[in-house]
Amino acid sequence: MEQKSVLIIGGGIAGLCVGVYLRKNGFETEILEMHTAAGGLATAWTRKGYTFENCIHWLVGSKPGGEMNETWKEVFDIDKVTFYDGDIYQVLEKDGSRLVIYRNVDQLEEELLLKAPEDAAAVREFTGFIRKLARFKMPGGDTFFARLASYLRALPYFPMMGKYGKLTMADFANKFKNPLLKEFFGAGFADLSFIAIPFMLAWMTAGNAGYPVGGTPKLIGLVVDRYMSLGGKIRFGARAAKIIVENGRAAGVLLANGERLPADIVVSAADGHATLFDMLEGRYTSDKFKMVYETFKRFPSYVQVSLGVAADLKDEPGFYYAALDQEIVIDPQTKTHSFSVRIFNFDPTFAPPGKTAVVVFFATENDGYWRTLRDDDRSRYDAEKARIAREVTAVLEHRFPAARGKVEVVDVATPATVVRYTGNWRGSMEGWLMTPATGIRTLPAVIPGLKDFYMVGQWISPGGGLPSGLLTARAVSQKICRDHRRPWSPK
Ligand SMILES: Cc1cc2nc3c(=O)[nH]c(=O)nc-3n(C[C@H](O)[C@H](O)[C@H](O)COP(=O)(O)OP(=O)(O)OC[C@H]3O[C@@H](n4cnc5c(N)ncnc54)[C@H](O)[C@@H]3O)c2cc1C
């Protein structure tokens, strides 16, 4: 069979997965990655013995035999990963009250009824929905009949999905009187589709959304290993500037250094906005994509404060949220009265014995401020980062006395960092927000009028997340095989 060459722009999870599937199906592949490492948003960095995770809280598909587990096996050796599935997902505190979000739905229901008896009806509605979702299997399959059968199985769930799919987090928060429960649903992304939370808790109660010990470096390392072992190539420090188009088909990539790389097929696994409006200069943007880029909501960007604490903090919750009395100013348009911290006492690979890596996350829409500040006034940019780090350290030391005077490493990443290292539009953390308007449907992976060009990753899959990379890559590899009249196999 004739070898077709494919250039894949971007070595995040989506680019790596599409590389694996295409190598398995006999295509010659080269991933062009602008950074010096693979992973994109799925990354972590080390500072003085501490590893600071940027991404993963949980991976859908962590349980052997669970939904998506077999699919992950197609792209990496998931059995080499140890997953952590502690009883508690998150602890929330406000005005002296404490609420524990358990992974197990029965424990969760008991806790919510105890702490918020005034919301018993809404609590039971919520946990009932989680129990039903825990039995639900996402429809799909590789053949027409497998897909048909899966949709027939899913049919009884559709009315429930239709009902709850219309609600946002803010809508569901309104069902509760208890301030902490209101905060749990309302404090994050108010426009996010409500069903995102019961889905997450359904996967957790089924034991299928664990945290991979070693974090994203472990996981991404294994996908890179699989891709390389199949003979795939990766070129680091290779920033794609333009997609070369000849006679209505993608014919290669022009790198930012001026080098022209020809190819039979181009797949963009990079940021969607940059792909359509910069690399393709807006010339092949379909009406569908114009509508999407004008109306869909993005996940925000973020400031991440990472702290190396010379104390083991083993008795503290791994994921903690607190409503604060004082205000923390993140940037001129972003002020918050809350504090969301991950204490990696459950990952021994992230800090030397007796010490703990801690990460504090603040969402911001103000990426422009941070990028301009970094470009125009580097010393003020550094001073602002240092100010936020001081304020966060003070809150951490107040909440967790064992950390007092023990913060020995401080690192602050801003939206400017996210854009520099991943190229994501406006520093978005996860692409399109899944809202009642977007639903869970993926967007087209192809553009009318442009042959041999495909897109994968979070920007064609509202809700984003690592599974969006896997599943869009799998579907696009099938389409490429169909378009080039060759059989497809995941083996
Ligand atoms: C704080 C945080 C927490 C998260 N938690 C979870 C979680 O618990 N579970 C989960 O499943 N997901 C989580 N996610 C989301 C997940 O990380 C992303 O949705 C996913 O990694 C996106 O993968 P991607 O390959 O589509 O895009 P990206 O990761 O953005 O990859 C794109 C790649 O393309 C490269 N690139 C861009 N432009 C160019 C160019 N011009 N030339 C060459 N290369 C280019 C970039 O450098 C990057 O490597 C989280 C994300 C964040 C930020």
The ligand as an SDF file (V2000), in Angstrom:
LIG
                    3D

 53 58  0  0  0  0  0  0  0  0999 V2000
   -5.9540   23.3960   35.3040 C   0  0  0  0  0  0  0  0  0  0  0  0
   -6.4460   22.3280   34.3740 C   0  0  0  0  0  0  0  0  0  0  0  0
   -7.0370   21.1870   34.8880 C   0  0  0  0  0  0  0  0  0  0  0  0
   -7.4920   20.1810   34.0340 C   0  0  0  0  0  0  0  0  0  0  0  0
   -7.9820   19.0260   34.5730 N   0  0  0  0  0  0  0  0  0  0  0  0
   -8.3170   18.0000   33.7600 C   0  0  0  0  0  0  0  0  0  0  0  0
   -8.7140   16.7280   34.2980 C   0  0  0  0  0  0  0  0  0  0  0  0
   -8.7390   16.5270   35.5070 O   0  0  0  0  0  0  0  0  0  0  0  0
   -9.0640   15.7420   33.4410 N   0  0  0  0  0  0  0  0  0  0  0  0
   -9.0310   15.9020   32.0900 C   0  0  0  0  0  0  0  0  0  0  0  0
   -9.3510   14.9670   31.3620 O   0  0  0  0  0  0  0  0  0  0  0  0
   -8.6490   17.1010   31.5420 N   0  0  0  0  0  0  0  0  0  0  0  0
   -8.2830   18.1440   32.3400 C   0  0  0  0  0  0  0  0  0  0  0  0
   -7.8730   19.3340   31.7980 N   0  0  0  0  0  0  0  0  0  0  0  0
   -8.0350   19.5780   30.3610 C   0  0  0  0  0  0  0  0  0  0  0  0
   -6.9850   18.9500   29.4760 C   0  0  0  0  0  0  0  0  0  0  0  0
   -5.6970   19.2480   29.9590 O   0  0  0  0  0  0  0  0  0  0  0  0
   -7.1170   19.5150   28.0510 C   0  0  0  0  0  0  0  0  0  0  0  0
   -8.4710   19.5480   27.6340 O   0  0  0  0  0  0  0  0  0  0  0  0
   -6.3230   18.6580   27.0510 C   0  0  0  0  0  0  0  0  0  0  0  0
   -5.0170   18.4380   27.5500 O   0  0  0  0  0  0  0  0  0  0  0  0
   -6.2740   19.3770   25.7010 C   0  0  0  0  0  0  0  0  0  0  0  0
   -5.5100   18.6110   24.7950 O   0  0  0  0  0  0  0  0  0  0  0  0
   -5.3110   19.0250   23.2680 P   0  0  0  0  0  0  0  0  0  0  0  0
   -4.3050   18.1080   22.7090 O   0  0  0  0  0  0  0  0  0  0  0  0
   -6.6340   19.1550   22.6060 O   0  0  0  0  0  0  0  0  0  0  0  0
   -4.7390   20.5260   23.3010 O   0  0  0  0  0  0  0  0  0  0  0  0
   -3.3750   21.1090   23.9170 P   0  0  0  0  0  0  0  0  0  0  0  0
   -3.0300   20.4130   25.1610 O   0  0  0  0  0  0  0  0  0  0  0  0
   -3.5680   22.5720   23.9750 O   0  0  0  0  0  0  0  0  0  0  0  0
   -2.2690   20.7520   22.8450 O   0  0  0  0  0  0  0  0  0  0  0  0
   -1.9920   21.5560   21.7320 C   0  0  0  0  0  0  0  0  0  0  0  0
   -0.5300   21.4050   21.3860 C   0  0  0  0  0  0  0  0  0  0  0  0
   -0.2700   22.1210   20.1810 O   0  0  0  0  0  0  0  0  0  0  0  0
    0.9450   22.8350   20.2990 C   0  0  0  0  0  0  0  0  0  0  0  0
    0.8700   23.9640   19.3570 N   0  0  0  0  0  0  0  0  0  0  0  0
    0.0050   25.0130   19.4190 C   0  0  0  0  0  0  0  0  0  0  0  0
    0.2060   25.8290   18.3600 N   0  0  0  0  0  0  0  0  0  0  0  0
    1.2070   25.2750   17.6250 C   0  0  0  0  0  0  0  0  0  0  0  0
    1.8710   25.6560   16.4210 C   0  0  0  0  0  0  0  0  0  0  0  0
    1.5340   26.7810   15.7560 N   0  0  0  0  0  0  0  0  0  0  0  0
    2.8680   24.8610   15.9460 N   0  0  0  0  0  0  0  0  0  0  0  0
    3.2300   23.7330   16.6120 C   0  0  0  0  0  0  0  0  0  0  0  0
    2.6440   23.3380   17.7770 N   0  0  0  0  0  0  0  0  0  0  0  0
    1.6350   24.0980   18.2650 C   0  0  0  0  0  0  0  0  0  0  0  0
    0.9790   23.2540   21.7560 C   0  0  0  0  0  0  0  0  0  0  0  0
    2.2780   23.5810   22.1860 O   0  0  0  0  0  0  0  0  0  0  0  0
    0.3930   22.0150   22.4410 C   0  0  0  0  0  0  0  0  0  0  0  0
    1.4000   21.0850   22.7500 O   0  0  0  0  0  0  0  0  0  0  0  0
   -7.3890   20.3440   32.6300 C   0  0  0  0  0  0  0  0  0  0  0  0
   -6.7730   21.4840   32.1130 C   0  0  0  0  0  0  0  0  0  0  0  0
   -6.2850   22.4650   32.9710 C   0  0  0  0  0  0  0  0  0  0  0  0
   -5.5810   23.6560   32.3980 C   0  0  0  0  0  0  0  0  0  0  0  0
  1  2  1  0
  2  3  1  0
  2 52  2  0
  3  4  2  0
  4  5  1  0
  4 50  1  0
  5  6  2  0
  6  7  1  0
  6 13  1  0
  7  8  2  0
  7  9  1  0
  9 10  1  0
 10 11  2  0
 10 12  1  0
 12 13  2  0
 13 14  1  0
 14 15  1  0
 14 50  1  0
 15 16  1  0
 16 17  1  0
 16 18  1  0
 18 19  1  0
 18 20  1  0
 20 21  1  0
 20 22  1  0
 22 23  1  0
 23 24  1  0
 24 25  2  0
 24 26  1  0
 24 27  1  0
 27 28  1  0
 28 29  2  0
 28 30  1  0
 28 31  1  0
 31 32  1  0
 32 33  1  0
 33 34  1  0
 33 48  1  0
 34 35  1  0
 35 36  1  0
 35 46  1  0
 36 37  1  0
 36 45  1  0
 37 38  2  0
 38 39  1  0
 39 40  1  0
 39 45  2  0
 40 41  1  0
 40 42  2  0
 42 43  1  0
 43 44  2  0
 44 45  1  0
 46 47  1  0
 46 48  1  0
 48 49  1  0
 50 51  2  0
 51 52  1  0
 52 53  1  0
M  END
$$$$
